[in-house]
């Protein structure tokens, strides 16, 4: 039975069963007193399965550890809800509010659809019942995530599309025996203030080092799947029994960004979800007839869904240079078009259509164990819904052809530009020009921080500082001390061990008489003005006044500047979700 047929009693449309609760301002499903409770089953879990094809474990988070110098409490795994929801009391069916006011609220609830259809359906699920939990498949994050997104921090969501060919009609797409590799991978970064976002595509043929991956097995035990150096990125999933948590670890190793959560979709998900939204408009700059992807479309605009949508996303030989990078470009175009449609049309103002979306989306998803309920997906959708599509940038990890190959089949990082892209995401720097509201206090603080770097500087030999580890990788304090003394001439420095607390950002505290020394050390270390903290000096081992340099979680190593880049390199390709672009 389809979503629109669920809960029908005597030809009653489910949309008419949604009524406005005047106390909460939210829609709720109200059944008539005679409606059986069995129409709303309690949540239960389907057997979790890994995206790579092998059955996965029920969600259970592993313990998380930090660098050797720091210890943090274990983060427990998620709790499973098993209780059957209570039958809602019969109530008087209320009238729906005017379309304008409802549309405004629904677009806020479901605005996460801008961040791919997977996230969009999470937002739509806000209006559905707890029984949608039964649709969701989850696998363990194996301790590879941050433990889940936070409402008051930047969000990093890993979206993985596998090339697993299971399902009707999918065996005709290339390797019918694929175990389900990470064929399409996007790291979506949403800024802390929710004004902008960056969708970073990771080429499947990028040569990377895959780390060892502790992986929960079906019987609840844990096995470490050995890492591999110098292999294609897409083998981080499926190969040797690797699960999405291993792809998550590989992304962290590659970009320096630890994802909060992951979502996985296979070929069937693409077909189901595009059909649920009644198709997505795409644009072609030329005729396409690709025998491998089965896409045959004329030049111009078309609305594709189901099998044709999958063919569009799979095509590569008939666009661009015929490789994976060309396919990434049309995938980004497709996602941008999808977001525009869901943001502008009336699909999400209709409870009936939202039921259809939520039903399809939750069935299509495999999520991590930190994101395994409608409540969590709804909360994520609410956060992503605050974003405007014009400030969502699509870009790709900067790469060059692999110089070790005569016949070019893989790519490697472009070391000239990739570190800057990664650093901008790490430091929550927008790839677009975001027009934020003027905030006098914020501007004043920025001006004050910049002023701290201006003025005279002491000689390096006069800088007196003690170095502490406040969250950096183990051994960072000693490595920095050696670098300062041996390479930079800061001989009056000492290792003060671990700081009393973990800091997210590196700081340099100094007394009023040490401003010249602070400016010199900031120049040597590449510290931004915000890292300088005027205060009181302390004494070193010799009883002399000294500054305190505390290396935070953002510390990348001795000699690596902590001043964040503010612009994207000109050679990095990027586009925004509000622009219509045609595949060439």
N, C-alpha and C positions, 0 to 999 in steps of 0.2 A: 504493500500500500504506500502511495506517495505521501509527502509531507502534508499536502492539502487535504488528504483523505483521513489523516489521523484524528481521532476524537470526534468524528462525525456522528451525530445522533439525530435521526429524523431529518437529514439533509441540512443540518445547521452548519454554516460556514465557520471554521475555527476562528476566522478574523473577528466574527461577532462575539466570540467568547472572551475576547480581551477587553477589559474594562479599566477605566482610569480610577486609581485609588486617590481620592482627594487629599488624604493625609500625607501621602509620600510623593504624589505627582508622577507615579510610575504606573505602567500597565501591568495588570495581573490577569492570569487565566482563571476565570470563574466558571465552573461547571454547574449545570442545573442540579438540584437535589437528587434527581433520579439517575444522574450519570454515574456509572460504576467507577470506583477508585482504580480498578485495574487498568483504566485508560491512561493513567499516569504512573507507570512503574517506578519503583525506587531505583536509585543509582546502583549500578554494579559495574565491575571491570571486566572487559573482555581480556582474554589471555594476551598479555603484552607481547609484541613481536618487534624484533629489530628491523630497521629499514633494509638491512642487507639481506634479508631473506630468512635468516635463522630466527627461531622464536626467542624473544627477549624476556628478561625477568620482569616481575612486577616492580613498580617504582620503589627504589630504595637507594637513598643517597649514601655515597661513601663518605668517610670522614675527610675533612679538608685540612691540609697542612700548609704552612707557610715556609719561609726561608729558615735555614738552620738557626739563625740568630734570634728568630722570633717564634713565639709559641702563641697560638690562638685557640679558643675553645672549639670543640667539634661541633659542626653544624648538623643537627638531626635531619633525617629524611622526612618527607611529607607524610601526614597522616591520611589514611583512607577513610572516607565517609561511607558508611554502610547502611545507615538508617533509612527506612522508607519515609518519605516526606508525609507529613500529616495532611489529611484531606482538607482542602480549603473550605471554610464555611460558606454555605450558599449566601450569595449576596444579590443585591439588586443590581441589575445590569445598567450601568451608567451610559451616558451619551459621550461620544468621542469629542474631544476639543476641536477647535478649528484647525484646518490643515497647516496653516502657517506656524502656529505655536508648536504643534506636534513635530513638524519637520525640523524645526530648530533644535528641539531636545533630542530627537532621534539622530540627527547628524552629529551631535556631541557624543552620544552614546556609542555610535557605530563609526565614528570618524577614523577608527583604526583601519578601515578598509583601504585607506590611502597607502598603507604599508603592506601591500600585497593582499590578495584575496584571502589568504590564510588568516591574516590578522583581521581582515574585514569581517569574516564570518564569526570570529571571536567576539567582535563588538556586537554583531547582530544577535548573538546568543544571549545577550543581556535580557532580551524579552522572552526567552524560552524557559522551559521548566527544568527542574533538576534531572529529569530522566535523560537529558542530552548527555549527561556524564557517561551514560552507558555506551555512547557512540565513540568515546575518545579512547584511543590506544596510546599508552605511554610506555617508555622504556627508561631505564635508569640513566641519570647523568653521570654516574660513577665518580662523583666528586670533581668533575672537570669544569663545572660552571661556578659562577659566583654564589650560587645558592638561590638565584631567582632575582628578577628585576625589582627595583625599588621605586616608589612614587616620587621620592625626593632626590633621585640621582639620574644620571644619564642612563639610557637603556641600550644594551647591545644584544640584538636578537639574531641568531644564526638560522637562516632559512635554507634548507637543503632539498634539492630535487634529485631523486634517484633515477637511474636508467633501468630499473627493474621492469621486465617485460610481462609480468603476470597480468592476467586480465584479458578479456575478449578483445581481439584485434590488435593487441600490442606486440605479438610475436613477430610481426613483419618489420619492426623497427630495428634493423641492425642485428646486434648480438642478442639472440633470443635466450641465451643461457646466462645472461649477466646476473651476478649475485646482488646487484644493486649498488653501484658505485656513486660517489658524490659527483654527479654529472653537472649539476647547476648549483652553485653555492653563493649565497649573498650574505654578507655581514651588514645588518641594518643597525646603524648608530643613530639614536635619537637624543638630541641635546638635553642637558639637565633642565633648561628652561622651556623645553618643548617648542622652541621657535624654529628649529631647523633639524634636518636629518640627512644622513649620507648612506646610500646603498652601495656598498663596495662589492663588486663581482670578483670572484676568485677563479681564474681560468682552471679548468679541469686538468689541462696538460702542463701546468706549472710544476717545475721540479722543486721538491721540498724535502725536508727531513721529517719523517713521521715518528713521533716519540713513542716510548713504551706506553701502553694503554691498559691500566687496570680496568677490567671489564666484568661486570656481574653476569653470571651464567644463569641458565634457566632454573637450575636447582638451588639458586641463592648463593652459591659459592662465588669466589672471585678468582679470575685468572688474568695474569699480565700477558697481553699480546705484545710480542716484541716489536720494537720500532724498526724502521728501515730508512736508510739515508739515500738521498738522491733519486727519488721516485716520483711518479706523477701524483699530484694532489688528490685526484679522484680515488686513488686506492686507500685513502684514509677511511673509507667506508666500504663495508662488504668484504674486502680482501682479508683473508685469514681470519674471518669471523669478527672483524672490527664493526663496532656500532657507532651511532652518531656521536657518542661522547668522545670517541677517538678523533673524529673530524673536528670536534670542538677543541680538543687539545692541540691539534695540528694548526688550527687557526690562531690560537693563542701563541704558539711557538713562532708562527710566521709574522703576525702583525703586532704582537705585544698587547693585544686586547683580549681579555677573557670574557667570552659571551655569558650573558645572564641566563639565557634559555635557548633551546633550539626547537624548530618545527621541521618535519620531514613530509614530503609529498611525493607520490609516485605518478606514473603516467595516468592511472585511473583518476587520481585527484584532479589533474589538469582538466580532463574531459568533464568530470562531474561538476566542478566548480564553475567552469566557464558556461556550462549549460544552465546552471542555477541562476546566473546573472543575465541570462538571455543573450549571451554573446559579447564579444569585445571588438571594437572597431580598430582595424589596422590599416596601414597605408604602405603601398608599394610604389617605388619609383620606376619599376620595370616589371614586365611579365616574369612570372616564376613557374617553372615546371621542373620540380626536383623529384626524380624517381626514388631517391633514398628516403626522403621524409614523406613522400606521397602528396606534396603540396603543389597544387596547380591553380594559380590565381593570376588574373590579368592586372595590368598596371592600374593604380588608383586605390580607392578605399573600399574595404570589405568588412563585414561583421562576421567573425568566426567564432565557433563554439564547438565543444565536443571533440570529435576526431579531427576536424579541420584546425581547431585551435592547437591541438597537440602537434599536428604536422607543421604549423607555423613556427612553433617554438623549437622544433627539432631541425628545421631546415638550416643549412649552412653552405652547401655547395653552390647554391644559386644566388647568394648575396655576398657583397664585399669581396674578400679575398678567398672565400670558400673554406675558411677554417673556423676553429672554435671561437676565436675572438670576434669574428663576424656574427656568429650566432648569438654571442653575448649581447651585441649591439641591438639585435632585433628583439631579444628577450626584454631588454630594458625599455625599448619602445612599447612593447606589449604591456608591461607592467604599468608604465606611465599612463597609457590609454585606459587601462582597467581602473586605475585610481580616479582618473577624471570622470569616468562614467559613474562610478559609485558615489562620487562626491556631488555630482550635478543633477542626476535624475531622481525620480521619485521612488525608486525601488525600496529604499530603506524607510520610507514613510508609510509603507503598507505592512501591517502585522502579518498578513498572509504570506507576502513575499519574503519577509524576514524569517518566518518559520522555514520556508524552503531553503533559504541561504544557510541558516543555522544547522539544519538537518544535514545538508550536503557537506558543509564545512567541517563539522565535528566528525563525520564519518571519514573524511578524506585525510584528517590529520594524524600524524604520529608525533607526540610531543614528549618533552623530557619530564622526569618525575617531579620537577618543581613547578610544572605548569599543567597539571593533570585534572583540572576541574573547570566547569563553566564559570565559577566565581573568579578563578585566577585569570582565565582568558578574558572575561569581561573587564576586569581591572586593567589588564594590559591594553585592551581596546580603548578604554577610556583615556589612558595616557597618550596613546598614539593618535587619538582623535583630536588632540589639541594642535596638531601639526597642519600647516598649510602646504598644499602640493607645490607651490612655487618655490618653497624653500627645501624641497626634497631633491637632493642631487644624486644622480646615478653616475658612478664612475667605476673603473676597473683597475685592479692592481697593476701598476706600471711594469711592463715586461719587455724583454727583447728576445730574439731568437736564440736558442741554445747554441752557443759557439762550439760546443763539443760535437755537434751533429753535422754531417755533410748534407743529408737529406733532412730538412727542417721539419720536425714533428712535435717538438716540445719547446717550452719557453722557460726563461729564468728571470729572476727579479732584475728590474732596471735599478741598479744601486744608486743612480744619480737622483732619482725622483721618488722611488717607492718609500724610502725612510721618511720623507716629508709627509706623504699621504698618511702613512701609519701614525706618525706623530700628531698630525692634526686631529685624527680620530681619538687617539689616546688623550689628548688635551682638550677635547670637546670644542674644537674650533670649526666654525661653520664654513662650508664650501660655497655658500651663497652670501650675497649681501643682504643680511636680515635687517629690516627696519624695526628696531625695538623702540619702545616708549622711552622718552628721555627720563633718566633717573639722576637727579642732581647728586645724591649721595654716592651713587656708583661712579659717576664721572669724577667726583672729587677724590674718591679713594684711588682711582686709576691715576689721576694726576699726581697725587701724593706719592704713590708707589714709584712712578717714573722719576720723580724729583730726587728720590733717594739714590739713584744711580748717577746723578749729575754732581760734579765737583771734583776736587783734587783726589788723587789716589796715592797711597803709601807705596813704597818699594816692596816687592814680594818678600824680601828678607826681613821686613819689619812687621809683617802680618803674623799675629799670634792667634792661633785658633786650636780648639779641641774638636775632634770629629767623633760623632756618635751615630750609631745605627738605629734609626727610628722606623724601620719597616722595609728597608732595602734588602736586596739579596744578601745572604750570609757571606761575611768576609768583606763587604763593601767598605766598611770603615777603614780597615787596614789597607786595602787596595788603594783607596783614595789618599790615605796618608802617605803611602809610598810614592804615589804619583805627584802629590804636592811637593814633597821634599826633594825627590830625585829629578823630576822633570820641570817643575815650575819655580823652584828656589824658595818655597815657603818652608823654611827650615824650623821655624818656631811653631811647630804643630805637633799634636799628640793624639793618640787613640784613646778615647774615653769610654769605649765599649758600647753597650746597649743603652738607648734612651729609656726613660721611665715609662713612656707610652708610645704607641704606634701613630705615626703621622701620615696622612695621605700625600702631603707635599713637603718637599725639602725646605728647611728654614735656616736662616743665619741670624742669630741674636747677638746684639752688640751694645756696648755702652756709648754714651754721648761722645766720649773722647776717642772712640774707635771708628767713627764714620769713614775716615780716609782708608782705614784697613778693610772695612766692610765693602767699600766700592771696589777696591783692588781685588779682593777675593771673589766678588760677584763677577768681575770681568774675566778672571781666570776660569771660574767654574761655569760661566754662562748662566748665571742666576738672574731671573727676572726681578724687577723691583718689588713685586709682591712677596718674594721670599725673604726680603730683609725686614727684620723685626727689631726696631729700636727699643732699648730697655736698659737693663743693668748688666754690666759685665760680671763674670765670675773669675775665680782664680784657677790657674793651672797647677800642675804638680810642683812647680817652683814657687808658688805663691804669688805669681804675677797675674795682672788682669788679662783675661783672654776672651775671645768670642767663642760661641758655640755653634758649630755647623751640624745640624741633625739631618741625616739622609732619610727621606721619606719613601713611600711606596713608588713615587714617580721617578726616583733616581735610576738612571739607565747605565751608569758606569762612569769611572773616572775619565774626564775629558769629554764627556758627552753633554752638550749644552742642554739646559733645562728651559731655555727661552723658546716658547712655542712659536712655530711658523704661523703667519697670519693670512697667507694667500696660497692658492694652489699653483704649482709650477705650470707655466704656459704650455708645456708639452703634454700635460695630463688631460686626456679626453674626459669631458663631463657634460651632462645634460640635466635638465630639471623636469620634473614630472608634469609641469603645467604646459609644456611645449609639445606640439604635434610634429613628429618627425617621421619621414618615410624611409623604409628599408631600401637600400641601394644595391 
